[in-house]
């Protein structure tokens, strides 16, 4: 299944099959389909997701994500509430999908 003509393949839940095929344009298409307007805050967190995955080859667990966001963006943004405001369907699902990472193991 393709997101749109010429864009990378995704699974039945909309996660990229190849995380390295990700681009900002792919995320923009996903967000537009979800009627989500991406801000600089979204992009900063998505970069944290991608760096973590590049380092550990798994999506960041919530505690690790919160800690990394706090370290990178400050105390005010380093909370699970902040992450859920950005990704109301869940940072571990919606955020991971927008970051182009494989579907989390915990996501059935």
C-alpha positions in Angstrom: 0.0 0.0 0.0 1.4 3.4 -0.9 0.8 6.7 0.9 0.5 8.5 -2.4 2.0 7.9 -5.8 5.8 7.9 -5.5 5.8 7.8 -1.7 7.1 4.9 0.3 5.1 1.8 1.1 3.3 1.5 4.4 1.7 -1.3 6.4 -2.1 -1.6 7.0 -1.8 0.8 9.9 0.1 3.5 7.9 3.6 2.9 9.3 6.5 3.0 6.8 7.9 -0.4 5.9 11.4 1.2 5.5 12.2 3.8 8.1 15.0 5.1 5.9 12.6 6.0 3.1 11.2 8.7 5.4 11.2 12.4 4.4 9.5 15.5 5.8 7.2 15.3 2.8 6.0 11.9 3.9 5.2 13.2 7.3 3.3 16.2 5.8 1.1 13.8 3.8 0.4 11.7 6.9 -0.4 14.7 9.0 -2.6 16.2 6.3 -4.6 13.0 6.1 -5.1 13.2 9.9 -6.0 16.9 9.6 -3.0 17.8 11.8 -1.2 21.0 11.3 2.5 20.4 12.1 4.5 23.1 14.0 8.1 23.5 14.8 7.5 21.7 18.1 6.2 18.6 16.3 9.3 18.6 14.1 11.7 18.9 17.1 10.1 15.9 18.8 10.0 13.9 15.5 13.8 14.5 15.2 14.2 13.1 18.7 12.3 10.0 17.8 14.4 9.5 14.7 17.7 10.0 16.5 16.7 7.6 19.3 15.7 5.0 16.7 19.0 5.5 14.8 20.9 4.9 18.0 18.9 1.9 19.5 16.9 0.5 16.6 13.6 0.7 18.7 11.1 3.4 19.2 11.7 5.3 22.4 9.7 4.2 25.4 7.7 7.0 26.9 10.1 7.6 29.8 13.1 7.8 27.6 11.2 10.1 25.2 10.2 12.4 27.9 13.8 12.5 29.3 15.2 13.2 25.8 12.6 15.9 25.1 13.4 17.5 28.5 17.1 17.5 27.8 16.7 18.9 24.3 13.8 21.3 24.7 13.7 22.1 28.4 11.7 21.3 31.5 8.4 22.8 30.3 8.3 20.6 27.2 9.7 17.5 28.8 6.4 16.0 30.0 4.1 13.4 28.8 1.3 16.0 28.8 3.2 18.1 26.3 3.8 15.1 24.1 0.1 14.1 24.1 -0.9 17.7 23.2 1.4 17.4 20.1 0.3 13.8 19.3 -3.2 13.3 20.8 -3.5 9.8 19.3 -0.4 9.0 21.4 3.3 9.8 21.0 4.1 6.1 20.8 1.7 5.6 17.9 1.0 8.8 16.0 4.4 10.3 16.8 6.2 7.1 15.8 4.2 6.9 12.6 5.0 10.6 11.7 8.7 10.0 12.4 8.6 7.2 9.8 9.6 4.5 12.3 8.3 0.9 12.2 5.1 0.1 14.0 5.9 -0.3 17.7 5.9 -3.9 19.0 3.3 -2.9 21.5 1.0 -1.6 18.8 -1.2 -4.6 17.7 
